[in-house]
């Protein structure tokens, strides 16, 4: 089985051969973000696929935020490019949960936390501890937290 990082490298080589500027630039930046992560800390190390996915997710999130900022600043062309890069990176991530799937997981976690004696807004931490491992990489933290907050407030 090839690692996610080597898949990115192979796709980059293909993109360069195909002269796909958008894809090659996006993959280059992502691979350098992965390398940067590998050499940060006390000793250089190879990232696991899960860690590589976290880097890709962070990069995809940066693209979405940049796309919004460019769109608000009236720079539609830049916004489109950032959006396209984000979509390209999403292809390397696990399929994101739908709102319904996420709501079901959160509802179960709220029940579980209540069963353990955690209720109301203070139960946020307990619920997040239950939800996070179940949605890892398949839903953005902000989206999860907002839903948990709404569930607990209701």
N, C-alpha and C positions, 0 to 999 in steps of 0.2 A: 504493500500500500504506500503510495507516495504521500508525503506530507503536504499540508496546505501551502507551506512556504515554497516547496519545489513546484507545486502546481502554479503558483503565482509567477515564478521565474519562467516556467515553460510558456505560460500565456503571454508573458512579456516578450519573449523571443518571437513567438508567433505574431504578436501585434507589430513588432518592429519590422518583421519580414513583410507583413501585409501593409506596411506604412499607415497603420491606424494610429494617428497622432494622439487622439483622445485616450484610447485604451493604454497605449504605451506610457504616456505621461502619468496617467492615474496609477498604473501598476508600479512605475518607477518610484513615485512618491510614497506609495504604500510599503513597498519593499524597504525603502530607506527608513521609514518609520519603524518597521520591524527590526531592522539592524540597529537602529538607535536604541530601541528597547532592550535588545540583546546585550549591548555593551554598557548600558547604564547599570549602576549598582557597583558592587565591589569586584565582581569577576564576570567576564564575558561568558555567555551561555547560549545554548540553542533553545528557542522558545517552543513550548508544546503547541499542538494545533489549537487547543483552547485559548492559549495566550495569544497566538497569532490572530485568532478570531476576535479577541478583545481589541487588538490593535486595529484590525479592519473595521470593526464596529465604531471605534472612536473616530477613525478617518471618515467613515460614511456620515457620522453625525456632524463632523466639522463641515462636510460638503453641504449637508441640508441646512445648517445654520448660515453658512456663507451664501447659499442660494437665496434664503429669505432676506438676508441683509442686502444683497445686490438688488433683489426685486423691489425692496422698499426704497432703495436709493435710485430707482429708475434705470438700473443697468440690466435690462432684460437679457441681453446677449450673455453677459457674465453669469447671470442667474441660471440660464439654461445650461451652460457648460457645467457649473457646479452640480446642478441637478442630475445631469447625464453621468457625471463622475460618481455621484452617490448611488445611482441605479446600478452602475457597473460594479461597484463594490458590494452592493446588497446581494449580488449573485453568488458571492463567496460565503455568505452568512446563512445560518439556518433560516428557514422560512419564518417570518415574523408571525406572532400570534394575532388573530383577529380580535376585535374588541370583545366579541362574545366569549371567545376562548379565555381571554385574559380575565374577564369579569367572573367567569365560572371558577377559575383558579383562586382569584381573590376572595370570592364569597366563601369557598371552602376553607381558606386560610383564616378568615375572620371567625368562622364557626369554631375552627380548631383552637384559635387563640382564646375565644370566649370559654371554651371547654377547659382551658388551662387557667382560667380566671382573669384574663386580660380583656378589659372592655373600654369603650370610649376612645377619645383621641390619644390617650396614653398608651393604648395597645398598638400604636403604629409600629414601633420597633419589633414587637413580638410577631405581628402579622408579616412584616417585611422579611423577617428571618425565615418564615415558612414559605413565602412566595418566591423570594429570590432564587433559591436553587432550582425551583420548578420552571422558572421562565428564563434562566440564564441564557443570554445571547439571543433570545427570541422576542424580547420586548425591552424598550429603553427604560432605564431607571425612573426618569421623570414621569413617564406615562404610567408606570406601575404605581409610583408613590401617589400620584394624583388620584388614581382609582381607589387605592387603599384608603386615602383620606376621606374621599366621598362615601365609601362604604361604612367607615367608622362613624362619620357624622350622621348618617341616616339612621 
